Amino acid sequence: MSLKGWEGNLRVATTEADLATATNEYKVQSVAVKHGPGLEAVYELGSRSPAELKEGNVEIGLDIKVNYVAGSLWAGKAGVGATGALTEYYVGVYPAGYYTGTPKIVLFGKFSDWSLDVSQAGVSTESVSFKGKTIAVGTV
């Protein structure tokens, strides 16, 4: 499958089942899903090749960039202005849109870093990061 530009859908909900009826997020510019299994090579003295690959901590993440729209909820999802615990969310990434048989990536975790970029000559954008506890890849 080859895609040009953002042809997909991005949905956010508090339960995985609610992703099916959640509205598609709009003004999305880019989505980058990350999964890092934290592999470490273990070497023995006298050898340049690893003797073993050990699994380390797993890093799961997502970076989202959207055109800023007044009243946007991304800052709130990231806890801007809040003092309590952040809400856990399911985020569904559907690279080819939300249709039966298309690929999906579902992450579970919390939104973290949020930033707003207001440049003089460009379009105002906001960016938000997501720290995942789990990730699943499949089809709709």
ZADODREN-16312 format. One record per residue (C-alpha): residue in three letters; x, y, z. Coordinates in nm, 3 decimals. Layout:
% ZADODREN-16312
<gumar type="ALA" X="X" Y="Y" Z="Z"/>
...
This chain:
% ZADODREN-16312
<gumar type="MET" X="0.000" Y="0.000" Z="0.000"/>
<gumar type="SER" X="0.139" Y="0.339" Z="-0.087"/>
<gumar type="LEU" X="-0.011" Y="0.657" Z="0.051"/>
<gumar type="LYS" X="0.059" Y="1.019" Z="-0.029"/>
<gumar type="GLY" X="0.000" Y="1.280" Z="0.236"/>
<gumar type="TRP" X="-0.234" Y="1.213" Z="0.523"/>
<gumar type="GLU" X="-0.502" Y="0.983" Z="0.383"/>
<gumar type="GLY" X="-0.572" Y="0.815" Z="0.714"/>
<gumar type="ASN" X="-0.781" Y="0.866" Z="1.021"/>
<gumar type="LEU" X="-0.687" Y="0.926" Z="1.381"/>
<gumar type="ARG" X="-0.933" Y="0.856" Z="1.661"/>
<gumar type="VAL" X="-0.910" Y="0.899" Z="2.038"/>
<gumar type="ALA" X="-1.136" Y="0.739" Z="2.302"/>
<gumar type="THR" X="-1.130" Y="0.628" Z="2.664"/>
<gumar type="THR" X="-1.214" Y="0.265" Z="2.572"/>
<gumar type="GLU" X="-1.098" Y="0.058" Z="2.278"/>
<gumar type="ALA" X="-1.457" Y="-0.023" Z="2.182"/>
<gumar type="ASP" X="-1.538" Y="0.349" Z="2.162"/>
<gumar type="LEU" X="-1.279" Y="0.395" Z="1.883"/>
<gumar type="ALA" X="-1.535" Y="0.245" Z="1.642"/>
<gumar type="THR" X="-1.776" Y="0.536" Z="1.697"/>
<gumar type="ALA" X="-1.526" Y="0.811" Z="1.781"/>
<gumar type="THR" X="-1.503" Y="1.102" Z="1.542"/>
<gumar type="ASN" X="-1.195" Y="1.139" Z="1.324"/>
<gumar type="GLU" X="-0.956" Y="1.405" Z="1.448"/>
<gumar type="TYR" X="-0.923" Y="1.685" Z="1.195"/>
<gumar type="LYS" X="-0.643" Y="1.913" Z="1.073"/>
<gumar type="VAL" X="-0.391" Y="1.631" Z="1.129"/>
<gumar type="GLN" X="-0.057" Y="1.704" Z="0.961"/>
<gumar type="SER" X="0.148" Y="1.405" Z="1.072"/>
<gumar type="VAL" X="0.142" Y="1.102" Z="1.297"/>
<gumar type="ALA" X="0.456" Y="0.907" Z="1.394"/>
<gumar type="VAL" X="0.420" Y="0.579" Z="1.584"/>
<gumar type="LYS" X="0.728" Y="0.449" Z="1.765"/>
<gumar type="HIS" X="0.806" Y="0.110" Z="1.919"/>
<gumar type="GLY" X="1.152" Y="0.048" Z="2.060"/>
<gumar type="PRO" X="1.220" Y="-0.294" Z="2.210"/>
<gumar type="GLY" X="1.538" Y="-0.172" Z="2.378"/>
<gumar type="LEU" X="1.768" Y="-0.447" Z="2.253"/>
<gumar type="GLU" X="2.119" Y="-0.448" Z="2.395"/>
<gumar type="ALA" X="2.409" Y="-0.638" Z="2.242"/>
<gumar type="VAL" X="2.615" Y="-0.837" Z="2.495"/>
<gumar type="TYR" X="2.980" Y="-0.886" Z="2.396"/>
<gumar type="GLU" X="3.247" Y="-1.119" Z="2.524"/>
<gumar type="LEU" X="3.612" Y="-1.019" Z="2.555"/>
<gumar type="GLY" X="3.806" Y="-1.098" Z="2.240"/>
<gumar type="SER" X="3.503" Y="-1.095" Z="2.010"/>
<gumar type="ARG" X="3.372" Y="-0.815" Z="1.792"/>
<gumar type="SER" X="3.038" Y="-0.989" Z="1.735"/>
<gumar type="PRO" X="2.765" Y="-0.991" Z="1.997"/>
<gumar type="ALA" X="2.731" Y="-1.316" Z="2.188"/>
<gumar type="GLU" X="2.371" Y="-1.240" Z="2.279"/>
<gumar type="LEU" X="2.095" Y="-0.985" Z="2.230"/>
<gumar type="LYS" X="1.913" Y="-0.903" Z="2.554"/>
<gumar type="GLU" X="1.571" Y="-0.744" Z="2.565"/>
<gumar type="GLY" X="1.553" Y="-0.421" Z="2.762"/>
<gumar type="ASN" X="1.274" Y="-0.179" Z="2.841"/>
<gumar type="VAL" X="1.010" Y="-0.133" Z="2.570"/>
<gumar type="GLU" X="0.940" Y="0.224" Z="2.460"/>
<gumar type="ILE" X="0.606" Y="0.290" Z="2.290"/>
<gumar type="GLY" X="0.519" Y="0.637" Z="2.165"/>
<gumar type="LEU" X="0.326" Y="0.851" Z="1.925"/>
<gumar type="ASP" X="0.385" Y="1.206" Z="1.802"/>
<gumar type="ILE" X="0.096" Y="1.402" Z="1.652"/>
<gumar type="LYS" X="0.112" Y="1.737" Z="1.473"/>
<gumar type="VAL" X="-0.207" Y="1.926" Z="1.382"/>
<gumar type="ASN" X="-0.298" Y="2.270" Z="1.251"/>
<gumar type="TYR" X="-0.407" Y="2.474" Z="1.550"/>
<gumar type="VAL" X="-0.779" Y="2.542" Z="1.579"/>
<gumar type="ALA" X="-0.924" Y="2.766" Z="1.853"/>
<gumar type="GLY" X="-1.088" Y="2.550" Z="2.117"/>
<gumar type="SER" X="-0.868" Y="2.249" Z="2.038"/>
<gumar type="LEU" X="-0.869" Y="1.975" Z="2.302"/>
<gumar type="TRP" X="-0.513" Y="1.848" Z="2.254"/>
<gumar type="ALA" X="-0.372" Y="2.066" Z="2.532"/>
<gumar type="GLY" X="-0.633" Y="1.934" Z="2.774"/>
<gumar type="LYS" X="-0.559" Y="1.574" Z="2.681"/>
<gumar type="ALA" X="-0.195" Y="1.641" Z="2.768"/>
<gumar type="GLY" X="-0.295" Y="1.782" Z="3.107"/>
<gumar type="VAL" X="-0.222" Y="2.150" Z="3.039"/>
<gumar type="GLY" X="-0.372" Y="2.343" Z="3.331"/>
<gumar type="ALA" X="-0.457" Y="2.026" Z="3.526"/>
<gumar type="THR" X="-0.308" Y="1.925" Z="3.858"/>
<gumar type="GLY" X="-0.438" Y="1.567" Z="3.892"/>
<gumar type="ALA" X="-0.358" Y="1.242" Z="3.721"/>
<gumar type="LEU" X="-0.377" Y="1.234" Z="3.342"/>
<gumar type="THR" X="-0.653" Y="1.035" Z="3.170"/>
<gumar type="GLU" X="-0.560" Y="0.713" Z="2.993"/>
<gumar type="TYR" X="-0.669" Y="0.697" Z="2.629"/>
<gumar type="TYR" X="-0.682" Y="0.458" Z="2.339"/>
<gumar type="VAL" X="-0.552" Y="0.609" Z="2.016"/>
<gumar type="GLY" X="-0.638" Y="0.443" Z="1.687"/>
<gumar type="VAL" X="-0.419" Y="0.518" Z="1.386"/>
<gumar type="TYR" X="-0.574" Y="0.409" Z="1.057"/>
<gumar type="PRO" X="-0.321" Y="0.485" Z="0.778"/>
<gumar type="ALA" X="-0.565" Y="0.409" Z="0.493"/>
<gumar type="GLY" X="-0.877" Y="0.537" Z="0.668"/>
<gumar type="TYR" X="-1.126" Y="0.362" Z="0.894"/>
<gumar type="TYR" X="-1.277" Y="0.098" Z="0.665"/>
<gumar type="THR" X="-1.323" Y="-0.277" Z="0.704"/>
<gumar type="GLY" X="-1.004" Y="-0.462" Z="0.611"/>
<gumar type="THR" X="-0.771" Y="-0.161" Z="0.638"/>
<gumar type="PRO" X="-0.469" Y="-0.164" Z="0.871"/>
<gumar type="LYS" X="-0.493" Y="-0.026" Z="1.223"/>
<gumar type="ILE" X="-0.252" Y="0.051" Z="1.504"/>
<gumar type="VAL" X="-0.404" Y="0.094" Z="1.850"/>
<gumar type="LEU" X="-0.206" Y="0.237" Z="2.138"/>
<gumar type="PHE" X="-0.307" Y="0.264" Z="2.504"/>
<gumar type="GLY" X="-0.146" Y="0.516" Z="2.737"/>
<gumar type="LYS" X="-0.138" Y="0.886" Z="2.821"/>
<gumar type="PHE" X="-0.071" Y="1.208" Z="2.634"/>
<gumar type="SER" X="0.234" Y="1.395" Z="2.762"/>
<gumar type="ASP" X="0.428" Y="1.682" Z="2.607"/>
<gumar type="TRP" X="0.227" Y="1.950" Z="2.425"/>
<gumar type="SER" X="0.357" Y="2.250" Z="2.234"/>
<gumar type="LEU" X="0.210" Y="2.532" Z="2.027"/>
<gumar type="ASP" X="0.407" Y="2.685" Z="1.740"/>
<gumar type="VAL" X="0.286" Y="3.026" Z="1.625"/>
<gumar type="SER" X="0.513" Y="3.158" Z="1.354"/>
<gumar type="GLN" X="0.483" Y="3.492" Z="1.179"/>
<gumar type="ALA" X="0.491" Y="3.352" Z="0.828"/>
<gumar type="GLY" X="0.343" Y="3.007" Z="0.873"/>
<gumar type="VAL" X="0.043" Y="2.814" Z="0.990"/>
<gumar type="SER" X="0.006" Y="2.777" Z="1.366"/>
<gumar type="THR" X="0.050" Y="2.416" Z="1.471"/>
<gumar type="GLU" X="0.030" Y="2.221" Z="1.792"/>
<gumar type="SER" X="0.220" Y="1.905" Z="1.867"/>
<gumar type="VAL" X="0.147" Y="1.645" Z="2.132"/>
<gumar type="SER" X="0.332" Y="1.331" Z="2.238"/>
<gumar type="PHE" X="0.180" Y="1.009" Z="2.366"/>
<gumar type="LYS" X="0.350" Y="0.756" Z="2.593"/>
<gumar type="GLY" X="0.211" Y="0.409" Z="2.537"/>
<gumar type="LYS" X="0.170" Y="0.114" Z="2.770"/>
<gumar type="THR" X="0.055" Y="-0.122" Z="2.493"/>
<gumar type="ILE" X="0.044" Y="-0.131" Z="2.115"/>
<gumar type="ALA" X="-0.151" Y="-0.363" Z="1.885"/>
<gumar type="VAL" X="-0.130" Y="-0.391" Z="1.507"/>
<gumar type="GLY" X="-0.409" Y="-0.546" Z="1.303"/>
<gumar type="THR" X="-0.696" Y="-0.466" Z="1.066"/>
<gumar type="VAL" X="-1.027" Y="-0.289" Z="1.115"/>
